Amino acid sequence: MNVESLKRAAAARAVELVRPGMRVGLGTGSTARHFIELVAERVRHGLDIVGVPTSESTRLAAEALGIPLTTLDEIPDLDLTVDGADEIAPDLSLIKGGGGALLREKIVAAASARMVVIADESKWVPCLGRFPLPVEVVTFGFAAIRRAVETASAAAGCPGPALLRRNSGGHPFVTESGHLIVDAALERIPDPLSLSTRLAQIPGVVEHGLFVGYAHAAILASSEGVRIVERPN
């Protein structure tokens, strides 16, 4: 099976969790897109749900496929969010934000009674950090904020450079909320909670891609099949 087939298999298992009447957070990225497509198939066959998208790209895709949508302003509490991840650790701590939607993804995840992460097995890692950690920051005082991110990372035992993300044209990448992103190349994050706490205390950091304590389960697909990992108590 190729990677897209594995993503689809994980998404298909997640669709089984969706029940009539649910309010569902719809994630962003290539794996979440498979989930959206499969949910849309069930909606066309009569499934009654409403979705809350985590990005404009997800909103456009869901609308085009006929999924009824709402917002957290209209419905502030969700039953389930299904999203992808860039890395998943055994305790279900995550790195997310490779697509730049980390702020909205975390807001939606926090509003959900349950968050399920879907991925191919390659996203499962013994320790977070090989994937650069996205940190969303304001434009004012960028150099000082970037330096503070690097200082916080070093204090949490994972020193590394925080590099401004650029788009394909070489210009600074700007999120849908109008912020910049620095990607912290840390290689290994021994204590995600410590780093999460330190980053959250930096003035000018809007959000970061460490999702600690958000995911309740991970659905992982490999050539040997699909497995579900529940968050340890």
ZAMI-850405 format. One record per residue: residue number from 1; residue in three letters; chain; x, y, z of N, C-alpha, C in turn. Coordinates in Angstrom, 2 decimals, decimal comma. Example, Ala and Ser with C-alpha at 12.3 -4.5 7.8 and 13.67 -1.06 7.14 Angstrom:
2
1;ALA;A;13,19;-5,69;7,80;12,30;-4,50;7,80;13,20;-3,30;7,80 .
2;SER;A;12,85;-2,25;7,08;13,67;-1,06;7,14;12,90;0,03;7,87 .
***
This chain:
233
1;MET;A;0,83;-1,20;0,00;0,00;0,00;0,00;0,87;1,25;0,00 .
2;ASN;A;0,49;2,24;-0,83;1,23;3,50;-0,81;0,73;4,36;0,35 .
3;VAL;A;1,40;5,50;0,55;1,11;6,33;1,71;-0,32;6,85;1,67 .
4;GLU;A;-0,79;7,25;0,50;-2,15;7,77;0,40;-3,18;6,69;0,74 .
5;SER;A;-2,91;5,47;0,36;-3,81;4,37;0,71;-3,84;4,14;2,21 .
6;LEU;A;-2,68;4,29;2,85;-2,63;4,14;4,30;-3,39;5,27;5,00 .
7;LYS;A;-3,23;6,48;4,51;-3,98;7,60;5,08;-5,48;7,36;4,95 .
8;ARG;A;-5,88;6,84;3,80;-7,30;6,59;3,57;-7,82;5,50;4,51 .
9;ALA;A;-7,00;4,50;4,75;-7,41;3,42;5,65;-7,60;3,94;7,08 .
10;ALA;A;-6,70;4,82;7,52;-6,84;5,40;8,86;-8,09;6,27;8,93 .
11;ALA;A;-8,32;7,04;7,87;-9,50;7,91;7,84;-10,78;7,09;7,85 .
12;ALA;A;-10,79;5,99;7,14;-11,98;5,14;7,09;-12,33;4,59;8,46 .
13;ARG;A;-11,32;4,25;9,24;-11,59;3,75;10,59;-12,16;4,88;11,46 .
14;ALA;A;-11,66;6,09;11,26;-12,15;7,23;12,04;-13,60;7,56;11,71 .
15;VAL;A;-13,99;7,37;10,47;-15,37;7,65;10,07;-16,35;6,79;10,85 .
16;GLU;A;-15,91;5,61;11,27;-16,78;4,72;12,04;-17,15;5,32;13,40 .
17;LEU;A;-16,39;6,32;13,85;-16,67;6,96;15,14;-17,74;8,04;15,04 .
18;VAL;A;-18,05;8,45;13,83;-19,01;9,54;13,62;-20,43;9,01;13,70 .
19;ARG;A;-21,22;9,62;14,57;-22,60;9,21;14,79;-23,56;10,31;14,37 .
20;PRO;A;-24,79;9,95;14,02;-25,79;10,97;13,66;-25,95;12,01;14,75 .
21;GLY;A;-26,06;13,26;14,32;-26,26;14,35;15,26;-24,98;14,95;15,83 .
22;MET;A;-23,84;14,37;15,49;-22,58;14,85;16,05;-22,17;16,21;15,47 .
23;ARG;A;-21,45;16,94;16,29;-20,78;18,17;15,89;-19,30;17,82;15,78 .
24;VAL;A;-18,75;17,90;14,56;-17,43;17,31;14,28;-16,44;18,36;13,81 .
25;GLY;A;-15,30;18,43;14,47;-14,21;19,26;14,01;-13,49;18,59;12,85 .
26;LEU;A;-13,29;19,34;11,78;-12,68;18,80;10,56;-11,26;19,34;10,43 .
27;GLY;A;-10,29;18,45;10,48;-8,89;18,85;10,47;-8,40;19,35;9,13 .
28;THR;A;-7,13;19,71;9,11;-6,49;20,26;7,92;-5,33;19,36;7,50 .
29;GLY;A;-5,11;19,24;6,20;-3,99;18,47;5,69;-4,44;17,30;4,84 .
30;SER;A;-3,47;16,60;4,27;-3,77;15,55;3,31;-4,49;14,36;3,93 .
31;THR;A;-4,15;14,00;5,16;-4,82;12,88;5,81;-6,24;13,27;6,21 .
32;ALA;A;-6,40;14,45;6,77;-7,73;14,93;7,14;-8,62;15,05;5,91 .
33;ARG;A;-8,03;15,35;4,77;-8,84;15,47;3,55;-9,51;14,14;3,21 .
34;HIS;A;-8,81;13,04;3,44;-9,43;11,72;3,22;-10,64;11,54;4,13 .
35;PHE;A;-10,50;11,95;5,38;-11,61;11,85;6,33;-12,80;12,67;5,85 .
36;ILE;A;-12,54;13,88;5,39;-13,60;14,76;4,91;-14,33;14,13;3,73 .
37;GLU;A;-13,58;13,55;2,81;-14,20;12,93;1,63;-15,08;11,75;2,04 .
38;LEU;A;-14,61;10,96;2,99;-15,38;9,78;3,41;-16,61;10,17;4,23 .
39;VAL;A;-16,48;11,21;5,05;-17,65;11,71;5,78;-18,68;12,25;4,80 .
40;ALA;A;-18,22;12,94;3,77;-19,13;13,49;2,78;-19,93;12,40;2,07 .
41;GLU;A;-19,30;11,26;1,84;-20,02;10,14;1,24;-21,19;9,71;2,13 .
42;ARG;A;-20,95;9,65;3,42;-22,00;9,25;4,36;-23,07;10,33;4,47 .
43;VAL;A;-22,67;11,60;4,38;-23,65;12,69;4,40;-24,59;12,57;3,20 .
44;ARG;A;-24,02;12,24;2,05;-24,85;12,09;0,85;-25,84;10,93;0,99 .
45;HIS;A;-25,52;9,99;1,88;-26,41;8,86;2,12;-27,28;9,05;3,36 .
46;GLY;A;-27,33;10,31;3,85;-28,28;10,62;4,90;-27,72;10,88;6,28 .
47;LEU;A;-26,40;10,81;6,48;-25,83;11,08;7,80;-26,06;12,54;8,17 .
48;ASP;A;-26,62;12,78;9,34;-26,95;14,12;9,80;-25,89;14,57;10,81 .
49;ILE;A;-24,94;15,37;10,33;-23,91;15,94;11,21;-23,69;17,39;10,80 .
50;VAL;A;-22,92;18,10;11,60;-22,46;19,42;11,24;-20,97;19,50;11,54 .
51;GLY;A;-20,22;20,16;10,67;-18,77;20,22;10,83;-18,27;21,62;11,13 .
52;VAL;A;-17,14;21,69;11,81;-16,43;22,95;12,04;-15,04;22,82;11,44 .
53;PRO;A;-14,73;23,55;10,38;-13,43;23,43;9,72;-12,33;24,15;10,48 .
54;THR;A;-11,11;23,64;10,36;-9,97;24,24;11,04;-9,14;25,14;10,14 .
55;SER;A;-9,56;25,32;8,90;-8,84;26,20;7,98;-9,75;26,55;6,81 .
56;GLU;A;-9,36;27,54;6,05;-10,13;27,92;4,88;-10,10;26,82;3,82 .
57;SER;A;-8,96;26,16;3,68;-8,88;25,07;2,70;-9,83;23,94;3,06 .
58;THR;A;-9,92;23,64;4,36;-10,85;22,61;4,80;-12,29;23,07;4,60 .
59;ARG;A;-12,58;24,33;4,89;-13,93;24,85;4,70;-14,35;24,73;3,24 .
60;LEU;A;-13,47;25,12;2,35;-13,80;25,07;0,92;-14,03;23,63;0,46 .
61;ALA;A;-13,17;22,72;0,92;-13,31;21,31;0,54;-14,60;20,73;1,06 .
62;ALA;A;-14,91;21,00;2,33;-16,13;20,45;2,94;-17,38;21,02;2,28 .
63;GLU;A;-17,37;22,31;2,00;-18,51;22,93;1,33;-18,73;22,31;-0,04 .
64;ALA;A;-17,65;22,14;-0,79;-17,76;21,58;-2,13;-18,30;20,16;-2,12 .
65;LEU;A;-18,04;19,43;-1,02;-18,49;18,04;-0,91;-19,85;17,92;-0,25 .
66;GLY;A;-20,43;19,05;0,16;-21,78;19,02;0,69;-21,92;18,76;2,18 .
67;ILE;A;-20,85;18,95;2,96;-20,94;18,76;4,41;-21,49;20,04;5,04 .
68;PRO;A;-22,57;19,97;5,80;-23,08;21,17;6,49;-22,04;21,69;7,49 .
69;LEU;A;-21,86;23,00;7,52;-20,82;23,58;8,36;-21,41;24,62;9,30 .
70;THR;A;-20,70;24,82;10,40;-21,03;25,87;11,35;-19,72;26,43;11,88 .
71;THR;A;-19,80;27,24;12,93;-18,60;27,81;13,54;-18,65;27,60;15,05 .
72;LEU;A;-17,52;27,81;15,69;-17,48;27,71;17,16;-18,23;28,86;17,82 .
73;ASP;A;-18,48;29,94;17,09;-19,31;31,01;17,64;-20,76;30,55;17,76 .
74;GLU;A;-21,19;29,73;16,81;-22,57;29,24;16,83;-22,72;27,99;17,71 .
75;ILE;A;-21,71;27,11;17,67;-21,72;25,88;18,47;-20,35;25,76;19,14 .
76;PRO;A;-20,21;26,21;20,38;-18,89;26,26;21,02;-18,38;24,92;21,54 .
77;ASP;A;-19,22;23,90;21,57;-18,80;22,60;22,09;-18,97;21,54;21,01 .
78;LEU;A;-17,91;20,79;20,74;-17,94;19,76;19,71;-17,86;18,38;20,35 .
79;ASP;A;-18,40;17,39;19,65;-18,35;16,01;20,13;-17,05;15,33;19,77 .
80;LEU;A;-16,52;15,62;18,60;-15,37;14,89;18,07;-14,61;15,77;17,10 .
81;THR;A;-13,29;15,72;17,17;-12,44;16,30;16,12;-11,52;15,22;15,59 .
82;VAL;A;-11,41;15,16;14,27;-10,50;14,22;13,62;-9,52;15,04;12,80 .
83;ASP;A;-8,24;14,83;13,05;-7,20;15,63;12,40;-5,96;14,77;12,21 .
84;GLY;A;-5,06;15,24;11,38;-3,79;14,57;11,18;-2,74;15,11;12,13 .
85;ALA;A;-1,50;14,67;11,97;-0,39;15,15;12,79;0,91;14,95;12,02 .
86;ASP;A;1,89;15,76;12,36;3,21;15,62;11,75;4,07;14,61;12,50 .
87;GLU;A;3,85;14,51;13,82;4,49;13,47;14,64;3,56;13,10;15,78 .
88;ILE;A;3,62;11,82;16,17;2,81;11,32;17,27;3,72;10,51;18,18 .
89;ALA;A;3,77;10,87;19,46;4,59;10,15;20,44;3,73;9,10;21,15 .
90;PRO;A;4,36;8,15;21,83;3,60;7,09;22,50;2,59;7,58;23,53 .
91;ASP;A;2,81;8,74;24,15;1,83;9,28;25,09;0,77;10,12;24,39 .
92;LEU;A;0,80;10,10;23,05;-0,11;10,85;22,17;0,10;12,36;22,23 .
93;SER;A;1,27;12,79;22,70;1,67;14,16;22,44;1,95;14,29;20,94 .
94;LEU;A;1,68;15,46;20,39;1,76;15,65;18,95;2,61;16,86;18,59 .
95;ILE;A;3,15;16,82;17,37;3,57;18,03;16,68;2,63;18,21;15,51 .
96;LYS;A;2,01;19,40;15,44;1,14;19,75;14,34;1,52;21,14;13,83 .
97;GLY;A;1,00;21,50;12,67;1,23;22,83;12,15;2,09;22,89;10,92 .
98;GLY;A;2,42;21,73;10,36;3,20;21,74;9,12;2,49;22,47;7,99 .
99;GLY;A;1,17;22,46;8,05;0,39;23,18;7,03;0,06;24,61;7,42 .
100;GLY;A;0,45;25,02;8,61;0,27;26,40;9,04;-1,05;26,70;9,72 .
101;ALA;A;-1,87;25,66;10,00;-3,19;25,90;10,60;-3,22;25,59;12,10 .
102;LEU;A;-2,07;25,59;12,77;-2,00;25,12;14,14;-2,88;25,90;15,11 .
103;LEU;A;-3,04;27,20;14,92;-3,84;27,99;15,85;-5,30;27,54;15,82 .
104;ARG;A;-5,89;27,49;14,65;-7,29;27,08;14,54;-7,45;25,60;14,90 .
105;GLU;A;-6,47;24,80;14,54;-6,55;23,38;14,89;-6,58;23,18;16,40 .
106;LYS;A;-5,79;23,96;17,12;-5,76;23,78;18,58;-7,02;24,33;19,22 .
107;ILE;A;-7,56;25,43;18,70;-8,80;25,98;19,23;-9,94;24,97;19,06 .
108;VAL;A;-10,02;24,36;17,89;-11,08;23,37;17,64;-10,87;22,13;18,50 .
109;ALA;A;-9,63;21,68;18,61;-9,35;20,50;19,44;-9,74;20,75;20,90 .
110;ALA;A;-9,44;21,96;21,39;-9,74;22,29;22,78;-11,25;22,36;23,04 .
111;ALA;A;-12,02;22,63;21,99;-13,47;22,73;22,13;-14,16;21,38;21,99 .
112;SER;A;-13,39;20,32;21,79;-13,96;19,00;21,50;-13,90;18,07;22,70 .
113;ALA;A;-14,96;17,30;22,85;-14,98;16,30;23,92;-13,96;15,21;23,65 .
114;ARG;A;-13,66;14,96;22,38;-12,71;13,91;22,02;-11,97;14,32;20,75 .
115;MET;A;-10,66;14,14;20,74;-9,84;14,38;19,54;-9,19;13,06;19,14 .
116;VAL;A;-9,35;12,71;17,88;-8,73;11,50;17,33;-7,79;11,91;16,22 .
117;VAL;A;-6,58;11,41;16,28;-5,58;11,72;15,28;-5,46;10,54;14,31 .
118;ILE;A;-5,42;10,83;13,03;-5,28;9,78;12,02;-4,00;10,00;11,24 .
119;ALA;A;-3,29;8,91;10,94;-2,00;9,03;10,27;-1,54;7,69;9,74 .
120;ASP;A;-0,60;7,74;8,81;0,11;6,52;8,46;1,18;6,28;9,53 .
121;GLU;A;1,64;5,06;9,59;2,53;4,63;10,68;3,83;5,44;10,77 .
122;SER;A;4,24;6,07;9,68;5,50;6,82;9,68;5,47;8,02;10,62 .
123;LYS;A;4,28;8,47;11,00;4,17;9,62;11,90;4,39;9,22;13,36 .
124;TRP;A;4,39;7,92;13,65;4,59;7,42;15,01;6,08;7,45;15,33 .
125;VAL;A;6,48;8,17;16,39;7,89;8,32;16,72;8,11;8,05;18,20 .
126;PRO;A;9,29;7,58;18,58;9,56;7,36;20,01;9,68;8,65;20,80 .
127;CYS;A;10,09;9,74;20,13;10,27;11,02;20,79;10,02;12,13;19,78 .
128;LEU;A;9,24;13,12;20,17;8,97;14,23;19,26;10,22;15,06;18,99 .
129;GLY;A;10,24;15,71;17,83;11,27;16,70;17,57;11,98;16,62;16,25 .
130;ARG;A;11,97;15,47;15,60;12,63;15,40;14,30;11,96;16,33;13,29 .
131;PHE;A;10,62;16,39;13,36;9,89;17,34;12,53;10,02;18,72;13,17 .
132;PRO;A;10,42;19,74;12,43;10,57;21,07;13,03;9,28;21,55;13,67 .
133;LEU;A;9,39;22,12;14,86;8,23;22,55;15,62;7,76;23,93;15,15 .
134;PRO;A;6,54;24,03;14,63;6,01;25,34;14,22;5,61;26,17;15,43 .
135;VAL;A;5,99;27,44;15,40;5,59;28,39;16,43;5,04;29,63;15,72 .
136;GLU;A;3,78;29,93;15,97;3,13;31,07;15,33;3,36;32,31;16,16 .
137;VAL;A;3,85;33,38;15,51;4,25;34,59;16,24;3,71;35,83;15,53 .
138;VAL;A;3,60;36,93;16,28;3,18;38,19;15,68;4,37;38,80;14,94 .
139;THR;A;4,06;39,77;14,08;5,12;40,38;13,28;5,93;41,40;14,09 .
140;PHE;A;5,27;42,09;15,05;5,97;43,10;15,83;7,03;42,45;16,72 .
141;GLY;A;8,22;42,97;16,65;9,31;42,46;17,49;9,76;41,07;17,11 .
142;PHE;A;9,68;40,76;15,83;9,93;39,39;15,39;11,29;38,86;15,85 .
143;ALA;A;12,34;39,65;15,68;13,68;39,16;16,02;13,79;38,82;17,50 .
144;ALA;A;13,19;39,65;18,36;13,23;39,40;19,80;12,42;38,15;20,15 .
145;ILE;A;11,28;37,97;19,49;10,45;36,79;19,76;11,18;35,53;19,31 .
146;ARG;A;11,77;35,58;18,15;12,50;34,40;17,64;13,64;34,03;18,58 .
147;ARG;A;14,34;35,02;19,07;15,43;34,76;20,02;14,88;34,14;21,31 .
148;ALA;A;13,72;34,62;21,76;13,11;34,08;22,98;12,67;32,63;22,78 .
149;VAL;A;12,20;32,29;21,59;11,83;30,91;21,27;13,06;30,01;21,37 .
150;GLU;A;14,19;30,47;20,84;15,41;29,68;20,90;15,90;29,53;22,34 .
151;THR;A;15,78;30,59;23,12;16,19;30,53;24,53;15,31;29,55;25,31 .
152;ALA;A;14,00;29,60;25,06;13,08;28,69;25,75;13,35;27,25;25,37 .
153;SER;A;13,65;27,01;24,12;13,94;25,66;23,66;15,19;25,12;24,33 .
154;ALA;A;16,22;25,95;24,41;17,46;25,53;25,06;17,23;25,24;26,54 .
155;ALA;A;16,42;26,05;27,19;16,14;25,85;28,61;15,35;24,58;28,85 .
156;ALA;A;14,57;24,14;27,84;13,80;22,90;27,96;14,60;21,67;27,53 .
157;GLY;A;15,89;21,87;27,26;16,75;20,74;26,93;16,77;20,35;25,47 .
158;CYS;A;16,32;21,26;24,60;16,31;20,94;23,16;16,71;22,17;22,35 .
159;PRO;A;17,99;22,56;22,42;18,43;23,74;21,69;18,37;23,53;20,19 .
160;GLY;A;18,13;24,63;19,48;18,12;24,57;18,02;17,64;25,89;17,45 .
161;PRO;A;17,94;26,12;16,18;17,54;27,39;15,56;16,05;27,43;15,24 .
162;ALA;A;15,48;28,62;15,37;14,09;28,86;14,98;14,11;29,68;13,69 .
163;LEU;A;13,70;29,08;12,61;13,86;29,68;11,29;12,52;30,19;10,75 .
164;LEU;A;12,53;31,38;10,20;11,33;31,95;9,60;10,85;31,08;8,45 .
165;ARG;A;9,59;30,70;8,49;9,03;29,91;7,39;8,75;30,82;6,19 .
166;ARG;A;9,10;30,34;5,03;8,85;31,09;3,79;7,99;30,26;2,85 .
167;ASN;A;7,25;30,95;2,00;6,43;30,24;1,02;7,25;29,87;-0,20 .
168;SER;A;6,61;29,27;-1,18;7,33;28,79;-2,36;7,97;29,92;-3,15 .
169;GLY;A;7,47;31,14;-2,98;8,04;32,29;-3,67;9,17;32,96;-2,91 .
170;GLY;A;9,50;32,42;-1,75;10,58;32,99;-0,95;10,15;34,07;0,01 .
171;HIS;A;8,87;34,40;0,03;8,37;35,42;0,93;7,96;34,79;2,27 .
172;PRO;A;7,93;35,57;3,34;7,49;35,01;4,62;6,09;34,39;4,52 .
173;PHE;A;5,96;33,20;5,08;4,65;32,54;5,12;3,78;33,27;6,14 .
174;VAL;A;2,56;33,61;5,74;1,63;34,30;6,62;0,42;33,40;6,86 .
175;THR;A;0,07;33,20;8,11;-1,06;32,33;8,44;-2,38;33,01;8,12 .
176;GLU;A;-3,46;32,25;8,20;-4,78;32,80;7,92;-5,18;33,87;8,95 .
177;SER;A;-4,52;33,87;10,09;-4,78;34,89;11,11;-3,82;36,07;11,00 .
178;GLY;A;-2,96;36,06;9,97;-2,07;37,19;9,72;-0,76;37,18;10,48 .
179;HIS;A;-0,35;36,01;10,96;0,89;35,90;11,73;1,99;35,21;10,94 .
180;LEU;A;3,18;35,24;11,49;4,32;34,53;10,92;4,51;33,20;11,64 .
181;ILE;A;5,32;32,33;11,05;5,67;31,06;11,70;7,18;30,90;11,68 .
182;VAL;A;7,72;30,53;12,83;9,11;30,06;12,87;9,07;28,56;13,12 .
183;ASP;A;9,94;27,85;12,45;10,05;26,40;12,62;11,31;26,11;13,41 .
184;ALA;A;11,14;25,58;14,61;12,26;25,31;15,51;12,83;23,92;15,21 .
185;ALA;A;14,05;23,89;14,73;14,72;22,62;14,39;15,40;22,09;15,64 .
186;LEU;A;14,70;21,24;16,38;15,16;20,83;17,71;15,67;19,39;17,75 .
187;GLU;A;15,31;18,59;16,75;15,74;17,20;16,63;15,11;16,27;17,67 .
188;ARG;A;15,12;16,67;18,94;14,57;15,80;19,99;14,04;16,67;21,12 .
189;ILE;A;12,77;16,45;21,50;12,14;17,22;22,57;11,92;16,27;23,74 .
190;PRO;A;12,80;16,27;24,74;12,71;15,29;25,83;11,50;15,52;26,75 .
191;ASP;A;11,05;16,77;26,86;9,94;17,09;27,76;8,99;18,06;27,05 .
192;PRO;A;8,05;17,54;26,24;7,15;18,42;25,49;6,34;19,36;26,37 .
193;LEU;A;5,91;18,89;27,54;5,11;19,75;28,41;5,92;20,94;28,91 .
194;SER;A;7,17;20,71;29,27;8,02;21,81;29,72;8,21;22,84;28,62 .
195;LEU;A;8,50;22,36;27,41;8,70;23,29;26,30;7,41;24,02;25,97 .
196;SER;A;6,29;23,30;26,00;4,99;23,92;25,74;4,73;25,06;26,71 .
197;THR;A;5,01;24,83;27,99;4,77;25,85;29,00;5,67;27,07;28,79 .
198;ARG;A;6,92;26,82;28,47;7,86;27,93;28,27;7,49;28,76;27,04 .
199;LEU;A;7,10;28,11;25,96;6,74;28,84;24,74;5,49;29,68;24,96 .
200;ALA;A;4,53;29,13;25,71;3,28;29,85;25,95;3,49;31,12;26,77 .
201;GLN;A;4,61;31,21;27,49;4,87;32,37;28,34;5,58;33,50;27,60 .
202;ILE;A;5,95;33,28;26,35;6,69;34,30;25,59;5,71;35,32;24,99 .
203;PRO;A;5,82;36,60;25,34;4,99;37,61;24,70;5,26;37,63;23,19 .
204;GLY;A;4,21;37,58;22,42;4,36;37,58;20,96;4,19;36,21;20,34 .
205;VAL;A;4,30;35,16;21,15;3,98;33,82;20,64;2,47;33,65;20,72 .
206;VAL;A;1,86;33,45;19,57;0,40;33,29;19,51;0,02;31,87;19,87 .
207;GLU;A;0,72;30,91;19,29;0,46;29,49;19,56;1,65;28,68;19,07 .
208;HIS;A;1,74;27,43;19,51;2,81;26,56;19,06;2,22;25,20;18,69 .
209;GLY;A;3,00;24,41;17,98;2,50;23,16;17,44;2,63;21,95;18,34 .
210;LEU;A;2,97;22,14;19,60;2,96;21,03;20,55;1,54;20,85;21,08 .
211;PHE;A;0,94;19,72;20,81;-0,39;19,39;21,32;-0,19;18,35;22,41 .
212;VAL;A;-0,16;18,80;23,64;0,08;17,91;24,78;-1,22;17,75;25,56 .
213;GLY;A;-1,74;16,54;25,60;-2,97;16,28;26,33;-4,24;16,53;25,53 .
214;TYR;A;-4,11;16,75;24,25;-5,29;17,00;23,41;-5,84;15,72;22,79 .
215;ALA;A;-4,98;14,88;22,24;-5,44;13,69;21,53;-5,85;12,60;22,52 .
216;HIS;A;-7,02;12,03;22,30;-7,50;10,92;23,11;-7,14;9,57;22,50 .
217;ALA;A;-6,98;9,55;21,19;-6,65;8,29;20,50;-5,97;8,61;19,19 .
218;ALA;A;-5,16;7,67;18,73;-4,52;7,77;17,42;-4,87;6,53;16,61 .
219;ILE;A;-5,25;6,75;15,36;-5,53;5,66;14,44;-4,39;5,63;13,43 .
220;LEU;A;-3,63;4,54;13,44;-2,41;4,44;12,64;-2,54;3,30;11,65 .
221;ALA;A;-2,24;3,59;10,40;-2,34;2,59;9,35;-0,96;2,22;8,83 .
222;SER;A;-0,73;0,92;8,67;0,51;0,41;8,08;0,15;-0,69;7,10 .
223;SER;A;1,17;-1,25;6,47;0,93;-2,34;5,53;0,38;-3,58;6,23 .
224;GLU;A;0,52;-3,63;7,55;0,03;-4,77;8,31;-1,38;-4,57;8,83 .
225;GLY;A;-1,95;-3,37;8,60;-3,31;-3,11;9,04;-3,42;-1,81;9,81 .
226;VAL;A;-4,56;-1,62;10,44;-4,86;-0,39;11,18;-4,91;-0,70;12,67 .
227;ARG;A;-4,23;0,12;13,46;-4,28;-0,07;14,91;-4,71;1,22;15,57 .
228;ILE;A;-5,34;1,09;16,72;-5,80;2,24;17,49;-5,06;2,29;18,82 .
229;VAL;A;-4,47;3,43;19,12;-3,74;3,62;20,36;-4,51;4,65;21,19 .
230;GLU;A;-4,94;4,25;22,37;-5,64;5,15;23,27;-4,62;5,87;24,17 .
231;ARG;A;-4,92;7,09;24,54;-4,02;7,84;25,42;-3,93;7,16;26,78 .
232;PRO;A;-2,73;7,00;27,30;-2,58;6,40;28,64;-3,27;7,27;29,68 .
233;ASN;A;-3,78;6,64;30,71;-4,44;7,37;31,80;-3,40;8,19;32,57 .
***
